[in-house]
Amino acid sequence: MEFLVLTLSVAFLCTAYAWPVIPLIVYPMNRRRGFWAALYCCAVGAFFGIGSMYSHFYVGAFFEAAVFTSAVRAAAEAAGILEKPRGAWRKRRAAPVQ
C-alpha cells in the first residue's frame, strides 16, 4: 500500500512539474486541436491549482503557471498568429531534399 501511495505521489508531482509546458507543445501543426488542448490544460490547471494550493510540495504554483501558458496558446490560436510559422514549416517540409 505504501508503494502505491508513493508511486501515485511521484506521478502527480511529475505531472505538475510538466503541465505548464504541455499547452505549448501539444498539436503544434493543428490550429483547432491546439486551441481545444489549451483550453483543456487551462481547466485542469485551474482545478488542480486550487485543489492543491495547500500541498506540502507547492504544486499549485505549477498548475497556476499552466493556466497562464494555456491562455497564451488559446489566444494565439484564436487570433491566428501561429498560421504564418506553420505555413513556413509546411513549405519547408514539402520542399524536396537535394
C-alpha positions in Angstrom: 0.0 0.0 0.0 2.9 2.4 0.8 4.4 1.7 -2.6 1.1 2.6 -4.3 0.8 5.8 -2.5 4.4 6.7 -3.2 4.0 5.9 -6.9 0.9 8.0 -7.2 2.6 10.9 -5.4 5.6 10.8 -7.7 3.3 10.6 -10.8 1.3 13.6 -9.6 4.4 15.6 -8.9 5.9 14.8 -12.3 2.6 15.8 -14.0 2.5 19.1 -12.0 6.1 20.0 -13.0 5.5 19.2 -16.7 2.0 20.6 -17.1 2.9 24.3 -17.8 4.8 23.3 -21.0 2.2 20.8 -22.3 -0.1 23.5 -23.8 2.9 25.0 -25.7 4.0 21.7 -27.4 0.8 19.7 -28.0 -0.6 19.7 -31.5 1.8 22.2 -32.9 0.5 21.9 -36.5 -3.2 21.9 -35.9 -5.0 25.1 -35.0 -8.3 23.7 -33.9 -6.9 20.9 -31.8 -4.2 23.1 -30.3 -6.9 25.6 -29.2 -9.0 22.9 -27.5 -5.9 21.3 -25.9 -5.0 24.7 -24.5 -8.5 25.1 -23.0 -8.3 21.6 -21.5 -4.9 22.2 -20.0 -6.2 25.5 -18.6 -9.2 23.8 -17.0 -7.1 21.1 -15.5 -4.5 23.6 -14.3 -7.2 25.7 -12.6 -8.8 22.7 -11.0 -5.6 21.2 -9.5 -4.1 24.6 -8.8 -7.0 25.4 -6.5 -7.2 21.9 -5.0 -3.5 21.5 -4.2 -2.9 25.1 -3.0 -2.0 23.9 0.5 0.1 20.9 -0.6 3.4 20.2 1.0 5.2 20.4 -2.3 3.6 23.6 -3.6 2.5 22.0 -6.9 -0.3 24.6 -7.1 2.1 27.1 -8.5 3.0 24.9 -11.4 -0.7 24.3 -12.2 -1.3 28.1 -12.0 1.6 28.6 -14.5 -0.2 26.1 -16.8 -3.3 28.4 -16.7 -1.2 31.3 -18.0 0.6 29.3 -20.7 -2.7 27.8 -21.8 -4.3 31.2 -22.0 -1.4 32.4 -24.2 -1.7 29.4 -26.5 -5.5 29.7 -26.7 -5.3 33.5 -27.5 -2.6 32.8 -30.2 -4.7 30.1 -31.8 -7.9 32.2 -31.7 -6.1 35.2 -33.3 -4.4 33.0 -35.9 -0.9 34.3 -35.0 0.6 30.9 -35.4 -0.6 30.3 -39.0 2.3 32.1 -40.7 5.0 30.0 -38.9 3.0 26.8 -39.6 2.8 27.7 -43.3 6.6 28.2 -43.5 7.2 25.0 -41.7 4.9 23.0 -44.0 6.5 24.6 -47.1 10.0 23.7 -45.8 8.9 20.1 -45.1 7.3 19.7 -48.5 10.4 21.0 -50.4 12.4 18.2 -52.0 15.8 17.5 -50.4 18.7 17.9 -52.9 
